[in-house]
Amino acid sequence: MKKLIIVIGLVIILLVIGVALFWPRAAMGTTTIKLSGVAGTSFTGDYVRDRQRVVVSGVIPWSLHSAGISEFEFRKANPEDSFAFVAHYDDASGAHAEQSREVPSGVPGVRGKIQDHGLITGNLQP
C-alpha cells in the first residue's frame, strides 16, 4: 500500500511538471510602433515576434500593432532623412511603457527591445 501511494505521488508530481513545461504561456504584451515624418520617406528594418524575425520595408507613415514583439530595428534608406518614432507596450500584468524619439539627419535609425515589462530604445550609431 505504501509503495502504491509513493507511485501515485510521483505520477502526480510528474504530471504537474509536464503541464508546467508544456502549458501554453500567455502571450507577451502588445506593442504598437509608429514611424512618422515626411510622407514617402523610405525605411527598412525588422522585428522579432514570437522568436521569429520579420523583415519589413516601406514608407512613412507606417505602424505596427502586434503581440509577442521582443525587439525591433528600423533604418532610414537615406541617412540624411529624418523621422519620428513612437512605441507603446502594454501587458496583462498592467505594465505600460512608452518611448518616443526623433531620429534626425545623420542618424541611421532606431532599435529597441522589450525587457522586464518595459521598453528600451536608442538611436543607431552612424
N, C-alpha and C positions, 0 to 999 in steps of 0.2 A: 504494500500500500504506500509506503514511504517513497519507494522508487517511482511509482506512478505519479505522485504529487510533484516530485522533482522534475520528471519528464514533462508534465503539463506546464509547470512553471517555466521551464526552458523554452518550450514551444511558444508560450505567451510572450516571453521576452524577445525571442527571435521575430515573432510576428510584429511586435511594436517597432523593433529596429528596422525591419523591412518596410513597414509603412512609412516610417520617418524618412528613410532614404529615397523612396520612390514616389511619395505623395507629390502631386503637382504643387510646386511652390507658387505662391501668389506672385503675380506679375510685378516687376519693378514698377516704380511710379510712372507717371505720364509726363512727357517732355514736349514742350512747344518751342520751336525755334523759328524766328523770323529774321530775314535779311531784307533790308530796305535801303533806299538811296535813289540814285539816278536810275530811272526805269531803263531797262535794257542792258545794264552792267552785267557782264558775264562772270560766272564763277564756276569752280569745280570743287569737289570735296567728297567726303564720305562720312558715314556714321556707323556705329555698331549697335545693332538691335538684336537682342536675344542671342548674343555671341556670333552674329553673322554680320560681316562688313557689307554695307550697301554703298555703292559708288553713285554719286549724283553730279550732274552738271546742269546749269540752267542760267536764267537771267533774273535779275532783281526786278520787281519784288518776288520773294519766294518764302514759303513757310512749310513747316513740317509739324505734325501733331501725332505722337505715337507713344505707346507704352514700350517699356523694355530697352530704351536707349541708354547706353552706358558711356559712350564717348563720341566725339564728332570733331571734324575739322573742315573748314571752308577756306578756299584760296581764291583771290581775285585773278581773273585771266590776265588783266593788265595791272601790274603793281602800282601804277600811278592813279588808278581809280580809287574810290573810297566807298564804304558802305557802313550802315549801322546794323548792329547785331543785338537781338534781344532773345533771351531764353528763360523759360519758366519751367520749374519742376515741382510736381505735387505727388505725394504718395498716400497710401491708405492709412499710414500712421499719423497723418496730419502735417507731415513735414512739407514746407514750402520754401522754395529758393528762387531767386530771380537775379539775373545778371544782364547788364546791357553795357555796350561799349561802342565807340566809334573805331572803325578800322581805317585810319587815314591813308592818304597817298604815301607810298614808300613802304608801308607795312604789308607783307604778303597775304595775311589772312588772320583767322582766329581759330583756336581749338578749345575744347572743353571736355570735362569728364563729370559724370555723376558719381559722387563718392560720399559715403556716410550720410545719406539722405540729404545731400546738399549738391551744389553746383559750383564747379571751379572752372574758370575760363581765363584765357590770356591771349594776347596777340602773338602771332608767329614772329620770329626774328628774321630780319632781312638777310 
